[in-house]
């Protein structure tokens, strides 16, 4: 039995999110929440909400015990890239790529 939560089209680079996901992989859910709340990264704000959502899904949809949950799987995939233009010298234009992320978080119960 597993509980999943998805975050799609988050306006943060997948590279930045994966750094924080590496910190919480295979950790108990309450420990992961503590790590996220004390990590000074922009991605941790998104991931706190996602972890809370996954825990709520586990409790309400699958009748799992919240105290025995752990982060079984977590990964990030790149979403669509928003392309913007920055004016440069002599009429040139440089492209700015605003990257987005799709994050998946899976919680399972410890046996």
Buried (B, 14 or more C-beta within 10 A) or exposed (E): EBBBBEBEEBEBBBEBBBBBBEBBEEBBBBEBBEBBEEBEBEBBBBBBEBBBBBBEBBBEEEEBEEEBBBBBBBBBEEBEEEEEEEEEEEEEEEEEEEBBBBBBBBBBBEE
